[in-house]
Amino acid sequence: MQDEQYHRGLATRRQVIGDDFVDRALAGATDFTQPIQDHISRAAWGDVWQRDGLDRKTRSLITVAMLTALGKQHELKGHVRGALNNGATAKEIQEVLLHAAVYCGIPTSVEAFRTASEVIDAPRP
């Protein structure tokens, strides 16, 4: 279902993690996986990311920390890009990943650093 909340969420999703990342996610959707893409745009981006309680930069840094803890490297890559788009600096992301080493373990943090460096060290358009 593509209602107002979906479209608002899709716009936010694109602003934060970028058109390329979102386009790939949507293009790869099948009849089976389309409902989760719709849910992501509506519930995560159209509801939670729209709330006033935290600014986008803070939400991005929290998301980077959580994805690091969960070891979700593909999603982490998109959200590192999103954190940069939302005004986080490479130094702030570095600090989040160092902090994660204490609470999530060194191997988890090292893997997150590898993933984040693919985004941070890549040439920016």
N, C-alpha and C positions, 0 to 999 in steps of 0.2 A: 504494500500500500504506500503510495507516494503522495502524502499529504503535506500540509504547510510545515509541520515539524520535520518531516523528512527533508524537504528542500532547504530549510534553514540549516539543518544539520549537515547536509551535503556541502553547502556553501562554506560552513565553518571547517569541515573536514578538508576541503580543498585549500582553504587559506592556511591551515596549520601544517598539514603534511605534504601539500603540493599536488598539483594536477596529475603529474606523471604517476605518482604512487597510487592515487585514487583511481585514475584511469585504468591502470594495470589490474587493480583489485576488481573493478567493475567489469572489465573486459573478460577477466577469467571466470566470472560467475557463470554457473550453469543453472538449469531449472532447479536443481537440487540445492545449490549454494546461494541462490539469489535471495532467499528469505533472510539469511544471516547478514548479507550486505545491507539489505533494507533496515534490519534491526540495528546494525552498527550506526548507520547514518541517522536514524530516528532516535534511538535511545541514548547512545553515547554522545554523539555530536549534536543532536537536536535537543537533548534534554540536559545531561550532566555538564557538557562543555558550555552551555548557555547560562549556567547559574552565576550569580553575582558573588558568591562567597570567596572565590579565589580568582586571581587574574590568570590569563592564559599562560604566562611564563611560569608561574608557580605550578599550575596544572601540568604543564609539560615536564618540568623537572621531577615532579612526583611520579609521573607516568614513566619517565626514564628509569627512575629508581625501582619501580614495581616490575617493569619488564626485565630489568637486570636481574632482580631477585628470582623471577620466574624462568629466566634463561630463554626468553622468547626473542631470539636475535633478529628475525625478519621484521617483526613489529618494532623492535628497538631501533633499527635503522631508520624507519619512517619517523619515529618519534624524536630521535636525535635531530633530524632535519626539522621537525616541527618545533622543537625547543629553540633551535637557532632562528627559525622564522618568527617565533614569539618573543625574541629579544634576549634569550639566554646566550651567554658567551661560552666559548669553548672552555674557558677556565672554570666556569660554574658547572658545566657538564662533567669536566674532569674531577671536580670536587665531589659531585654526586657519586661518580664511579669509584673514587677512592673511599668514600664513606661506605659504599656497598661492600667493599673488600672486608671491612670489619664485621658487618652484620650478615653478609651473604656468603662470604668465603672468597679467598684469593682466586681460585679457578673461575668462579662465576664473574668476578670483577675483571679478570684478565680477558675473558671472552667478550665481555661488554666493551672493554677498551678497544679490542680488535674491531668489533662491529662499529663502534662510534667513530673510530679513526677513518673508516671507509667513507664516512660522510664529512667529517671535519677536515680531513686532509685532502679531499677531492677539490679540484678547481671549481669555484663557484661562478655561475654565469653572471 
